[in-house]
Amino acid sequence: MLVTLYSTARCVQCDATKKALDNQGIEYQLIDLNDDPSAKEKVAELGYRQLPVVVAGAHHWAGFRPDMIRQLVA
């Protein structure tokens, strides 16, 4: 399953999400909204106004959600 993490620098919840994904051995594509203006539109289209945003297949969520990350490896 393709996992995409929308993030920015100096975002505490983004860093926690990256660390949790790494600790679970989950590979992901990291997209920094500061480097990719079209990514801001994608996040907005999903209905989110906070970061990080994680898209995993048909599922997506915003914020640091260790419960959702654990479900990716279950």
All heavy atoms as a GROMACS GRO file, in nm:
protein
  577
    1MET      N    1   0.084  -0.117   0.000
    1MET     CA    2   0.000   0.000   0.000
    1MET      C    3   0.089   0.124   0.000
    1MET      O    4   0.186   0.132   0.073
    1MET     CB    5  -0.089  -0.003   0.124
    1MET     CG    6  -0.155   0.128   0.152
    1MET     SD    7  -0.252   0.141   0.305
    1MET     CE    8  -0.267  -0.020   0.366
    2LEU      N    9   0.053   0.218  -0.082
    2LEU     CA   10   0.128   0.343  -0.089
    2LEU      C   11   0.083   0.435   0.025
    2LEU      O   12  -0.036   0.459   0.043
    2LEU     CB   13   0.103   0.414  -0.222
    2LEU     CG   14   0.168   0.550  -0.239
    2LEU    CD1   15   0.320   0.540  -0.231
    2LEU    CD2   16   0.126   0.613  -0.370
    3VAL      N   17   0.179   0.482   0.104
    3VAL     CA   18   0.152   0.575   0.212
    3VAL      C   19   0.220   0.706   0.178
    3VAL      O   20   0.339   0.708   0.144
    3VAL     CB   21   0.203   0.521   0.347
    3VAL    CG1   22   0.184   0.623   0.459
    3VAL    CG2   23   0.136   0.389   0.382
    4THR      N   24   0.145   0.814   0.185
    4THR     CA   25   0.198   0.946   0.156
    4THR      C   26   0.180   1.032   0.280
    4THR      O   27   0.073   1.036   0.340
    4THR     CB   28   0.125   1.011   0.037
    4THR    OG1   29   0.134   0.923  -0.075
    4THR    CG2   30   0.187   1.144   0.001
    5LEU      N   31   0.287   1.101   0.318
    5LEU     CA   32   0.286   1.190   0.434
    5LEU      C   33   0.308   1.333   0.385
    5LEU      O   34   0.412   1.364   0.329
    5LEU     CB   35   0.396   1.150   0.532
    5LEU     CG   36   0.422   1.242   0.650
    5LEU    CD1   37   0.298   1.254   0.737
    5LEU    CD2   38   0.540   1.194   0.731
    6TYR      N   39   0.207   1.416   0.403
    6TYR     CA   40   0.216   1.558   0.371
    6TYR      C   41   0.261   1.629   0.498
    6TYR      O   42   0.199   1.614   0.604
    6TYR     CB   43   0.081   1.612   0.324
    6TYR     CG   44   0.037   1.553   0.193
    6TYR    CD1   45  -0.046   1.442   0.189
    6TYR    CD2   46   0.078   1.609   0.072
    6TYR    CE1   47  -0.086   1.387   0.069
    6TYR    CE2   48   0.037   1.554  -0.049
    6TYR     CZ   49  -0.044   1.444  -0.050
    6TYR     OH   50  -0.084   1.389  -0.170
    7SER      N   51   0.367   1.708   0.486
    7SER     CA   52   0.433   1.762   0.603
    7SER      C   53   0.497   1.896   0.572
    7SER      O   54   0.498   1.940   0.458
    7SER     CB   55   0.541   1.661   0.646
    7SER     OG   56   0.622   1.709   0.748
    8THR      N   57   0.548   1.962   0.676
    8THR     CA   58   0.634   2.080   0.661
    8THR      C   59   0.745   2.071   0.764
    8THR      O   60   0.737   1.994   0.860
    8THR     CB   61   0.557   2.212   0.684
    8THR    OG1   62   0.506   2.214   0.816
    8THR    CG2   63   0.447   2.232   0.583
    9ALA      N   64   0.846   2.152   0.744
    9ALA     CA   65   0.956   2.158   0.839
    9ALA      C   66   0.907   2.225   0.968
    9ALA      O   67   0.811   2.303   0.966
    9ALA     CB   68   1.072   2.236   0.780
   10ARG      N   69   0.971   2.196   1.076
   10ARG     CA   70   0.941   2.254   1.206
   10ARG      C   71   0.797   2.230   1.251
   10ARG      O   72   0.732   2.316   1.308
   10ARG     CB   73   0.976   2.402   1.211
   10ARG     CG   74   1.124   2.428   1.197
   10ARG     CD   75   1.158   2.575   1.211
   10ARG     NE   76   1.100   2.660   1.110
   10ARG     CZ   77   1.150   2.682   0.988
   10ARG    NH1   78   1.262   2.622   0.954
   10ARG    NH2   79   1.090   2.762   0.904
   11CYS      N   80   0.748   2.110   1.222
   11CYS     CA   81   0.612   2.069   1.261
   11CYS      C   82   0.628   1.950   1.357
   11CYS      O   83   0.671   1.842   1.316
   11CYS     CB   84   0.533   2.028   1.137
   11CYS     SG   85   0.380   1.940   1.170
   12VAL      N   86   0.597   1.973   1.484
   12VAL     CA   87   0.619   1.871   1.586
   12VAL      C   88   0.536   1.745   1.558
   12VAL      O   89   0.587   1.633   1.567
   12VAL     CB   90   0.585   1.928   1.726
   12VAL    CG1   91   0.592   1.820   1.832
   12VAL    CG2   92   0.679   2.042   1.760
   13GLN      N   93   0.410   1.762   1.522
   13GLN     CA   94   0.326   1.645   1.493
   13GLN      C   95   0.374   1.571   1.368
   13GLN      O   96   0.364   1.449   1.360
   13GLN     CB   97   0.180   1.687   1.478
   13GLN     CG   98   0.118   1.727   1.609
   13GLN     CD   99  -0.034   1.739   1.598
   13GLN    OE1  100  -0.098   1.682   1.510
   13GLN    NE2  101  -0.092   1.815   1.688
   14CYS      N  102   0.427   1.647   1.271
   14CYS     CA  103   0.481   1.584   1.150
   14CYS      C  104   0.602   1.499   1.186
   14CYS      O  105   0.615   1.384   1.140
   14CYS     CB  106   0.522   1.691   1.048
   14CYS     SG  107   0.386   1.796   0.992
   15ASP      N  108   0.690   1.554   1.269
   15ASP     CA  109   0.810   1.479   1.310
   15ASP      C  110   0.772   1.354   1.388
   15ASP      O  111   0.831   1.248   1.369
   15ASP     CB  112   0.902   1.568   1.394
   15ASP     CG  113   0.965   1.680   1.313
   15ASP    OD1  114   0.969   1.670   1.188
   15ASP    OD2  115   1.012   1.778   1.376
   16ALA      N  116   0.672   1.364   1.476
   16ALA     CA  117   0.627   1.248   1.553
   16ALA      C  118   0.568   1.141   1.460
   16ALA      O  119   0.590   1.021   1.480
   16ALA     CB  120   0.524   1.290   1.657
   17THR      N  121   0.496   1.184   1.358
   17THR     CA  122   0.438   1.090   1.262
   17THR      C  123   0.548   1.020   1.183
   17THR      O  124   0.543   0.897   1.165
   17THR     CB  125   0.339   1.162   1.170
   17THR    OG1  126   0.233   1.218   1.249
   17THR    CG2  127   0.280   1.067   1.066
   18LYS      N  128   0.646   1.095   1.136
   18LYS     CA  129   0.759   1.034   1.064
   18LYS      C  130   0.828   0.930   1.151
   18LYS      O  131   0.857   0.819   1.105
   18LYS     CB  132   0.860   1.141   1.022
   18LYS     CG  133   0.815   1.227   0.907
   18LYS     CD  134   0.927   1.320   0.865
   18LYS     CE  135   0.888   1.462   0.896
   18LYS     NZ  136   0.986   1.561   0.855
   19LYS      N  137   0.854   0.967   1.276
   19LYS     CA  138   0.923   0.875   1.366
   19LYS      C  139   0.841   0.749   1.388
   19LYS      O  140   0.895   0.638   1.387
   19LYS     CB  141   0.952   0.944   1.499
   19LYS     CG  142   1.030   0.861   1.596
   19LYS     CD  143   1.066   0.938   1.720
   19LYS     CE  144   1.146   0.851   1.815
   19LYS     NZ  145   1.187   0.924   1.935
   20ALA      N  146   0.710   0.763   1.408
   20ALA     CA  147   0.624   0.647   1.430
   20ALA      C  148   0.619   0.557   1.306
   20ALA      O  149   0.624   0.434   1.318
   20ALA     CB  150   0.483   0.692   1.468
   21LEU      N  151   0.610   0.617   1.188
   21LEU     CA  152   0.612   0.537   1.065
   21LEU      C  153   0.744   0.463   1.051
   21LEU      O  154   0.746   0.344   1.017
   21LEU     CB  155   0.588   0.627   0.943
   21LEU     CG  156   0.446   0.683   0.928
   21LEU    CD1  157   0.444   0.793   0.822
   21LEU    CD2  158   0.347   0.573   0.892
   22ASP      N  159   0.854   0.533   1.078
   22ASP     CA  160   0.986   0.471   1.071
   22ASP      C  161   0.998   0.356   1.171
   22ASP      O  162   1.048   0.248   1.138
   22ASP     CB  163   1.096   0.574   1.097
   22ASP     CG  164   1.111   0.675   0.986
   22ASP    OD1  165   1.065   0.650   0.872
   22ASP    OD2  166   1.169   0.783   1.012
   23ASN      N  167   0.952   0.377   1.295
   23ASN     CA  168   0.961   0.274   1.399
   23ASN      C  169   0.880   0.151   1.364
   23ASN      O  170   0.916   0.040   1.404
   23ASN     CB  171   0.916   0.330   1.534
   23ASN     CG  172   1.017   0.425   1.595
   23ASN    OD1  173   1.133   0.427   1.556
   23ASN    ND2  174   0.972   0.505   1.690
   24GLN      N  175   0.771   0.168   1.290
   24GLN     CA  176   0.688   0.054   1.249
   24GLN      C  177   0.739  -0.010   1.119
   24GLN      O  178   0.683  -0.108   1.073
   24GLN     CB  179   0.542   0.098   1.230
   24GLN     CG  180   0.474   0.139   1.357
   24GLN     CD  181   0.451   0.022   1.452
   24GLN    OE1  182   0.436  -0.092   1.410
   24GLN    NE2  183   0.449   0.050   1.580
   25GLY      N  184   0.842   0.050   1.060
   25GLY     CA  185   0.897  -0.004   0.935
   25GLY      C  186   0.809   0.021   0.815
   25GLY      O  187   0.815  -0.053   0.717
   26ILE      N  188   0.728   0.125   0.821
   26ILE     CA  189   0.636   0.157   0.712
   26ILE      C  190   0.705   0.253   0.616
   26ILE      O  191   0.750   0.361   0.656
   26ILE     CB  192   0.506   0.221   0.766
   26ILE    CG1  193   0.435   0.122   0.858
   26ILE    CG2  194   0.416   0.265   0.652
   26ILE    CD1  195   0.321   0.182   0.937
   27GLU      N  196   0.713   0.213   0.491
   27GLU     CA  197   0.770   0.301   0.390
   27GLU      C  198   0.665   0.402   0.348
   27GLU      O  199   0.547   0.370   0.340
   27GLU     CB  200   0.817   0.220   0.269
   27GLU     CG  201   0.934   0.129   0.300
   27GLU     CD  202   0.987   0.061   0.176
   27GLU    OE1  203   0.970   0.115   0.065
   27GLU    OE2  204   1.046  -0.047   0.192
   28TYR      N  205   0.709   0.524   0.321
   28TYR     CA  206   0.617   0.630   0.284
   28TYR      C  207   0.686   0.731   0.194
   28TYR      O  208   0.808   0.744   0.195
   28TYR     CB  209   0.561   0.700   0.409
   28TYR     CG  210   0.666   0.757   0.501
   28TYR    CD1  211   0.706   0.890   0.489
   28TYR    CD2  212   0.726   0.679   0.598
   28TYR    CE1  213   0.802   0.943   0.573
   28TYR    CE2  214   0.822   0.731   0.682
   28TYR     CZ  215   0.860   0.863   0.670
   28TYR     OH  216   0.956   0.915   0.752
   29GLN      N  217   0.604   0.800   0.119
   29GLN     CA  218   0.651   0.910   0.036
   29GLN      C  219   0.628   1.038   0.116
   29GLN      O  220   0.517   1.064   0.162
   29GLN     CB  221   0.571   0.915  -0.095
   29GLN     CG  222   0.605   1.032  -0.182
   29GLN     CD  223   0.515   1.039  -0.305
   29GLN    OE1  224   0.412   0.976  -0.313
   29GLN    NE2  225   0.556   1.120  -0.400
   30LEU      N  226   0.731   1.117   0.134
   30LEU     CA  227   0.722   1.241   0.210
   30LEU      C  228   0.709   1.358   0.113
   30LEU      O  229   0.790   1.374   0.022
   30LEU     CB  230   0.847   1.259   0.296
   30LEU     CG  231   0.856   1.385   0.379
   30LEU    CD1  232   0.743   1.389   0.482
   30LEU    CD2  233   0.990   1.394   0.447
   31ILE      N  234   0.604   1.437   0.132
   31ILE     CA  235   0.582   1.554   0.049
   31ILE      C  236   0.578   1.677   0.140
   31ILE      O  237   0.492   1.687   0.227
   31ILE     CB  238   0.452   1.543  -0.033
   31ILE    CG1  239   0.461   1.423  -0.126
   31ILE    CG2  240   0.427   1.673  -0.110
   31ILE    CD1  241   0.337   1.398  -0.208
   32ASP      N  242   0.674   1.766   0.120
   32ASP     CA  243   0.682   1.889   0.198
   32ASP      C  244   0.600   1.996   0.126
   32ASP      O  245   0.627   2.029   0.010
   32ASP     CB  246   0.828   1.934   0.210
   32ASP     CG  247   0.846   2.050   0.305
   32ASP    OD1  248   0.764   2.144   0.302
   32ASP    OD2  249   0.943   2.047   0.382
   33LEU      N  250   0.500   2.048   0.194
   33LEU     CA  251   0.411   2.147   0.132
   33LEU      C  252   0.484   2.275   0.094
   33LEU      O  253   0.439   2.345   0.003
   33LEU     CB  254   0.294   2.179   0.225
   33LEU     CG  255   0.172   2.089   0.206
   33LEU    CD1  256   0.199   1.946   0.240
   33LEU    CD2  257   0.055   2.142   0.283
   34ASN      N  258   0.595   2.304   0.158
   34ASN     CA  259   0.672   2.423   0.122
   34ASN      C  260   0.742   2.405  -0.013
   34ASN      O  261   0.770   2.503  -0.081
   34ASN     CB  262   0.776   2.455   0.229
   34ASN     CG  263   0.711   2.499   0.358
   34ASN    OD1  264   0.612   2.571   0.357
   34ASN    ND2  265   0.765   2.452   0.469
   35ASP      N  266   0.769   2.280  -0.051
   35ASP     CA  267   0.839   2.251  -0.176
   35ASP      C  268   0.744   2.221  -0.292
   35ASP      O  269   0.785   2.223  -0.407
   35ASP     CB  270   0.933   2.131  -0.158
   35ASP     CG  271   1.043   2.159  -0.058
   35ASP    OD1  272   1.077   2.277  -0.036
   35ASP    OD2  273   1.094   2.061   0.001
   36ASP      N  274   0.619   2.191  -0.263
   36ASP     CA  275   0.525   2.147  -0.365
   36ASP      C  276   0.391   2.220  -0.348
   36ASP      O  277   0.304   2.175  -0.272
   36ASP     CB  278   0.505   1.996  -0.354
   36ASP     CG  279   0.420   1.939  -0.465
   36ASP    OD1  280   0.357   2.017  -0.541
   36ASP    OD2  281   0.415   1.815  -0.478
   37PRO      N  282   0.372   2.332  -0.417
   37PRO     CA  283   0.248   2.409  -0.403
   37PRO      C  284   0.122   2.329  -0.437
   37PRO      O  285   0.016   2.351  -0.377
   37PRO     CB  286   0.265   2.526  -0.500
   37PRO     CG  287   0.412   2.536  -0.522
   37PRO     CD  288   0.466   2.397  -0.507
   38SER      N  289   0.129   2.236  -0.529
   38SER     CA  290   0.011   2.156  -0.564
   38SER      C  291  -0.029   2.064  -0.449
   38SER      O  292  -0.146   2.025  -0.439
   38SER     CB  293   0.036   2.075  -0.691
   38SER     OG  294   0.134   1.976  -0.669
   39ALA      N  295   0.064   2.032  -0.361
   39ALA     CA  296   0.033   1.947  -0.246
   39ALA      C  297  -0.061   2.019  -0.150
   39ALA      O  298  -0.147   1.956  -0.087
   39ALA     CB  299   0.160   1.904  -0.175
   40LYS      N  300  -0.048   2.150  -0.139
   40LYS     CA  301  -0.139   2.227  -0.054
   40LYS      C  302  -0.282   2.211  -0.104
   40LYS      O  303  -0.376   2.197  -0.024
   40LYS     CB  304  -0.100   2.374  -0.053
   40LYS     CG  305   0.028   2.403   0.018
   40LYS     CD  306   0.061   2.551   0.013
   40LYS     CE  307   0.197   2.577   0.077
   40LYS     NZ  308   0.235   2.718   0.073
   41GLU      N  309  -0.300   2.212  -0.234
   41GLU     CA  310  -0.433   2.194  -0.293
   41GLU      C  311  -0.487   2.053  -0.263
   41GLU      O  312  -0.605   2.037  -0.232
   41GLU     CB  313  -0.428   2.216  -0.443
   41GLU     CG  314  -0.396   2.359  -0.482
   41GLU     CD  315  -0.376   2.377  -0.631
   41GLU    OE1  316  -0.421   2.290  -0.710
   41GLU    OE2  317  -0.314   2.478  -0.669
   42LYS      N  318  -0.402   1.953  -0.272
   42LYS     CA  319  -0.442   1.815  -0.246
   42LYS      C  320  -0.491   1.801  -0.101
   42LYS      O  321  -0.596   1.742  -0.075
   42LYS     CB  322  -0.326   1.719  -0.273
   42LYS     CG  323  -0.352   1.576  -0.237
   42LYS     CD  324  -0.457   1.513  -0.324
   42LYS     CE  325  -0.470   1.365  -0.292
   42LYS     NZ  326  -0.583   1.304  -0.357
   43VAL      N  327  -0.416   1.858  -0.007
   43VAL     CA  328  -0.454   1.852   0.134
   43VAL      C  329  -0.588   1.923   0.155
   43VAL      O  330  -0.675   1.874   0.226
   43VAL     CB  331  -0.342   1.913   0.222
   43VAL    CG1  332  -0.389   1.936   0.364
   43VAL    CG2  333  -0.219   1.822   0.221
   44ALA      N  334  -0.605   2.037   0.092
   44ALA     CA  335  -0.731   2.112   0.103
   44ALA      C  336  -0.847   2.033   0.044
   44ALA      O  337  -0.958   2.032   0.099
   44ALA     CB  338  -0.717   2.248   0.037
   45GLU      N  339  -0.823   1.966  -0.070
   45GLU     CA  340  -0.928   1.886  -0.134
   45GLU      C  341  -0.973   1.771  -0.043
   45GLU      O  342  -1.090   1.732  -0.046
   45GLU     CB  343  -0.878   1.828  -0.265
   45GLU     CG  344  -0.866   1.928  -0.376
   45GLU     CD  345  -0.797   1.871  -0.500
   45GLU    OE1  346  -0.770   1.749  -0.505
   45GLU    OE2  347  -0.768   1.951  -0.591
   46LEU      N  348  -0.881   1.721   0.038
   46LEU     CA  349  -0.916   1.614   0.132
   46LEU      C  350  -0.992   1.669   0.252
   46LEU      O  351  -1.045   1.592   0.333
   46LEU     CB  352  -0.790   1.542   0.180
   46LEU     CG  353  -0.718   1.457   0.075
   46LEU    CD1  354  -0.583   1.409   0.129
   46LEU    CD2  355  -0.804   1.340   0.032
   47GLY      N  356  -0.996   1.801   0.265
   47GLY     CA  357  -1.072   1.865   0.372
   47GLY      C  358  -0.992   1.897   0.497
   47GLY      O  359  -1.051   1.926   0.601
   48TYR      N  360  -0.860   1.895   0.487
   48TYR     CA  361  -0.777   1.917   0.605
   48TYR      C  362  -0.716   2.057   0.605
   48TYR      O  363  -0.681   2.112   0.501
   48TYR     CB  364  -0.665   1.813   0.613
   48TYR     CG  365  -0.718   1.674   0.628
   48TYR    CD1  366  -0.704   1.581   0.526
   48TYR    CD2  367  -0.784   1.635   0.744
   48TYR    CE1  368  -0.755   1.453   0.540
   48TYR    CE2  369  -0.835   1.507   0.758
   48TYR     CZ  370  -0.820   1.417   0.655
   48TYR     OH  371  -0.870   1.291   0.669
   49ARG      N  372  -0.702   2.110   0.727
   49ARG     CA  373  -0.640   2.242   0.744
   49ARG      C  374  -0.522   2.235   0.839
   49ARG      O  375  -0.465   2.339   0.875
   49ARG     CB  376  -0.744   2.339   0.797
   49ARG     CG  377  -0.857   2.361   0.697
   49ARG     CD  378  -0.959   2.452   0.751
   49ARG     NE  379  -0.897   2.581   0.783
   49ARG     CZ  380  -0.961   2.694   0.799
   49ARG    NH1  381  -1.092   2.694   0.785
   49ARG    NH2  382  -0.899   2.803   0.829
   50GLN      N  383  -0.488   2.116   0.887
   50GLN     CA  384  -0.373   2.099   0.975
   50GLN      C  385  -0.285   1.988   0.921
   50GLN      O  386  -0.328   1.906   0.840
   50GLN     CB  387  -0.415   2.067   1.118
   50GLN     CG  388  -0.466   1.925   1.136
   50GLN     CD  389  -0.493   1.892   1.282
   50GLN    OE1  390  -0.541   1.976   1.357
   50GLN    NE2  391  -0.464   1.771   1.322
   51LEU      N  392  -0.161   1.987   0.965
   51LEU     CA  393  -0.065   1.885   0.924
   51LEU      C  394  -0.022   1.807   1.047
   51LEU      O  395  -0.036   1.855   1.158
   51LEU     CB  396   0.055   1.951   0.858
   51LEU     CG  397   0.026   2.022   0.726
   51LEU    CD1  398   0.150   2.092   0.677
   51LEU    CD2  399  -0.025   1.924   0.622
   52PRO      N  400   0.034   1.690   1.026
   52PRO     CA  401   0.052   1.622   0.900
   52PRO      C  402  -0.079   1.562   0.849
   52PRO      O  403  -0.174   1.544   0.925
   52PRO     CB  404   0.149   1.510   0.934
   52PRO     CG  405   0.115   1.476   1.076
   52PRO     CD  406   0.080   1.609   1.139
   53VAL      N  407  -0.079   1.531   0.721
   53VAL     CA  408  -0.188   1.453   0.661
   53VAL      C  409  -0.125   1.325   0.607
   53VAL      O  410  -0.024   1.331   0.536
   53VAL     CB  411  -0.259   1.531   0.549
   53VAL    CG1  412  -0.356   1.442   0.473
   53VAL    CG2  413  -0.332   1.652   0.607
   54VAL      N  414  -0.184   1.214   0.644
   54VAL     CA  415  -0.137   1.083   0.598
   54VAL      C  416  -0.245   1.025   0.508
   54VAL      O  417  -0.362   1.021   0.545
   54VAL     CB  418  -0.109   0.988   0.716
   54VAL    CG1  419  -0.066   0.851   0.665
   54VAL    CG2  420  -0.004   1.046   0.809
   55VAL      N  421  -0.204   0.980   0.390
   55VAL     CA  422  -0.293   0.912   0.297
   55VAL      C  423  -0.237   0.771   0.280
   55VAL      O  424  -0.123   0.753   0.239
   55VAL     CB  425  -0.301   0.984   0.161
   55VAL    CG1  426  -0.391   0.908   0.066
   55VAL    CG2  427  -0.350   1.127   0.180
   56ALA      N  428  -0.320   0.672   0.316
   56ALA     CA  429  -0.279   0.532   0.307
   56ALA      C  430  -0.389   0.456   0.234
   56ALA      O  431  -0.491   0.422   0.292
   56ALA     CB  432  -0.258   0.475   0.447
   57GLY      N  433  -0.368   0.437   0.105
   57GLY     CA  434  -0.471   0.374   0.025
   57GLY      C  435  -0.594   0.461   0.020
   57GLY      O  436  -0.586   0.580  -0.009
   58ALA      N  437  -0.710   0.406   0.057
   58ALA     CA  438  -0.835   0.482   0.056
   58ALA      C  439  -0.858   0.558   0.187
   58ALA      O  440  -0.953   0.632   0.199
   58ALA     CB  441  -0.952   0.387   0.031
   59HIS      N  442  -0.770   0.538   0.284
   59HIS     CA  443  -0.785   0.601   0.415
   59HIS      C  444  -0.693   0.722   0.428
   59HIS      O  445  -0.584   0.724   0.372
   59HIS     CB  446  -0.754   0.501   0.526
   59HIS     CG  447  -0.838   0.379   0.520
   59HIS    ND1  448  -0.970   0.377   0.558
   59HIS    CD2  449  -0.810   0.254   0.476
   59HIS    CE1  450  -1.020   0.256   0.540
   59HIS    NE2  451  -0.925   0.180   0.489
   60HIS      N  452  -0.738   0.821   0.503
   60HIS     CA  453  -0.653   0.937   0.530
   60HIS      C  454  -0.695   1.002   0.660
   60HIS      O  455  -0.808   0.983   0.706
   60HIS     CB  456  -0.657   1.038   0.414
   60HIS     CG  457  -0.793   1.072   0.364
   60HIS    ND1  458  -0.873   1.166   0.423
   60HIS    CD2  459  -0.864   1.020   0.260
   60HIS    CE1  460  -0.987   1.176   0.357
   60HIS    NE2  461  -0.986   1.086   0.257
   61TRP      N  462  -0.601   1.072   0.720
   61TRP     CA  463  -0.626   1.141   0.846
   61TRP      C  464  -0.526   1.254   0.862
   61TRP      O  465  -0.426   1.260   0.792
   61TRP     CB  466  -0.619   1.045   0.965
   61TRP     CG  467  -0.483   0.989   0.990
   61TRP    CD1  468  -0.382   1.045   1.066
   61TRP    CD2  469  -0.428   0.866   0.940
   61TRP    NE1  470  -0.271   0.965   1.066
   61TRP    CE2  471  -0.297   0.854   0.990
   61TRP    CE3  472  -0.479   0.765   0.860
   61TRP    CZ2  473  -0.215   0.745   0.961
   61TRP    CZ3  474  -0.397   0.657   0.830
   61TRP    CH2  475  -0.268   0.647   0.880
   62ALA      N  476  -0.556   1.341   0.959
   62ALA     CA  477  -0.467   1.453   0.990
   62ALA      C  478  -0.424   1.443   1.135
   62ALA      O  479  -0.494   1.388   1.219
   62ALA     CB  480  -0.538   1.586   0.966
   63GLY      N  481  -0.307   1.498   1.162
   63GLY     CA  482  -0.254   1.499   1.298
   63GLY      C  483  -0.174   1.374   1.328
   63GLY      O  484  -0.166   1.281   1.248
   64PHE      N  485  -0.111   1.374   1.444
   64PHE     CA  486  -0.034   1.257   1.489
   64PHE      C  487  -0.131   1.155   1.545
   64PHE      O  488  -0.195   1.178   1.648
   64PHE     CB  489   0.068   1.299   1.595
   64PHE     CG  490   0.144   1.184   1.653
   64PHE    CD1  491   0.209   1.094   1.571
   64PHE    CD2  492   0.152   1.167   1.789
   64PHE    CE1  493   0.280   0.987   1.624
   64PHE    CE2  494   0.223   1.061   1.844
   64PHE     CZ  495   0.286   0.971   1.761
   65ARG      N  496  -0.145   1.044   1.473
   65ARG     CA  497  -0.242   0.940   1.510
   65ARG      C  498  -0.173   0.804   1.519
   65ARG      O  499  -0.177   0.723   1.427
   65ARG     CB  500  -0.353   0.933   1.405
   65ARG     CG  501  -0.440   1.055   1.389
   65ARG     CD  502  -0.541   1.068   1.501
   65ARG     NE  503  -0.618   0.946   1.527
   65ARG     CZ  504  -0.732   0.916   1.465
   65ARG    NH1  505  -0.784   0.999   1.376
   65ARG    NH2  506  -0.795   0.803   1.494
   66PRO      N  507  -0.107   0.776   1.632
   66PRO     CA  508  -0.039   0.647   1.646
   66PRO      C  509  -0.134   0.529   1.633
   66PRO      O  510  -0.094   0.422   1.586
   66PRO     CB  511   0.024   0.653   1.785
   66PRO     CG  512  -0.029   0.773   1.852
   66PRO     CD  513  -0.089   0.862   1.748
   67ASP      N  514  -0.262   0.548   1.670
   67ASP     CA  515  -0.360   0.439   1.656
   67ASP      C  516  -0.379   0.403   1.509
   67ASP      O  517  -0.387   0.284   1.474
   67ASP     CB  518  -0.493   0.479   1.720
   67ASP     CG  519  -0.553   0.605   1.661
   67ASP    OD1  520  -0.478   0.700   1.630
   67ASP    OD2  521  -0.677   0.610   1.647
   68MET      N  522  -0.385   0.502   1.423
   68MET     CA  523  -0.403   0.476   1.280
   68MET      C  524  -0.276   0.418   1.219
   68MET      O  525  -0.283   0.332   1.131
   68MET     CB  526  -0.441   0.605   1.207
   68MET     CG  527  -0.573   0.665   1.254
   68MET     SD  528  -0.714   0.558   1.222
   68MET     CE  529  -0.729   0.573   1.045
   69ILE      N  530  -0.161   0.463   1.265
   69ILE     CA  531  -0.034   0.410   1.215
   69ILE      C  532  -0.023   0.262   1.250
   69ILE      O  533   0.018   0.180   1.166
   69ILE     CB  534   0.084   0.492   1.268
   69ILE    CG1  535   0.079   0.634   1.210
   69ILE    CG2  536   0.217   0.424   1.237
   69ILE    CD1  537   0.173   0.733   1.272
   70ARG      N  538  -0.060   0.225   1.372
   70ARG     CA  539  -0.054   0.083   1.412
   70ARG      C  540  -0.145  -0.002   1.324
   70ARG      O  541  -0.113  -0.117   1.295
   70ARG     CB  542  -0.093   0.068   1.558
   70ARG     CG  543   0.019   0.104   1.654
   70ARG     CD  544  -0.014   0.062   1.798
   70ARG     NE  545  -0.131   0.129   1.851
   70ARG     CZ  546  -0.128   0.248   1.911
   70ARG    NH1  547  -0.015   0.313   1.924
   70ARG    NH2  548  -0.240   0.302   1.957
   71GLN      N  549  -0.258   0.053   1.280
   71GLN     CA  550  -0.350  -0.024   1.195
   71GLN      C  551  -0.288  -0.053   1.058
   71GLN      O  552  -0.329  -0.149   0.993
   71GLN     CB  553  -0.480   0.052   1.177
   71GLN     CG  554  -0.566   0.053   1.301
   71GLN     CD  555  -0.699   0.124   1.279
   71GLN    OE1  556  -0.742   0.148   1.167
   71GLN    NE2  557  -0.764   0.158   1.389
   72LEU      N  558  -0.191   0.026   1.017
   72LEU     CA  559  -0.126   0.002   0.887
   72LEU      C  560  -0.044  -0.126   0.887
   72LEU      O  561  -0.019  -0.182   0.782
   72LEU     CB  562  -0.039   0.122   0.847
   72LEU     CG  563  -0.111   0.253   0.824
   72LEU    CD1  564  -0.010   0.363   0.794
   72LEU    CD2  565  -0.210   0.240   0.710
   73VAL      N  566   0.003  -0.168   1.004
   73VAL     CA  567   0.085  -0.289   1.011
   73VAL      C  568   0.006  -0.410   1.060
   73VAL      O  569   0.058  -0.520   1.066
   73VAL     CB  570   0.210  -0.268   1.101
   73VAL    CG1  571   0.302  -0.166   1.040
   73VAL    CG2  572   0.172  -0.230   1.242
   74ALA      N  573  -0.119  -0.389   1.097
   74ALA     CA  574  -0.202  -0.500   1.150
   74ALA      C  575  -0.250  -0.590   1.039
   74ALA      O  576  -0.254  -0.560   0.926
   74ALA     CB  577  -0.321  -0.443   1.226
   0.00000   0.00000   0.00000
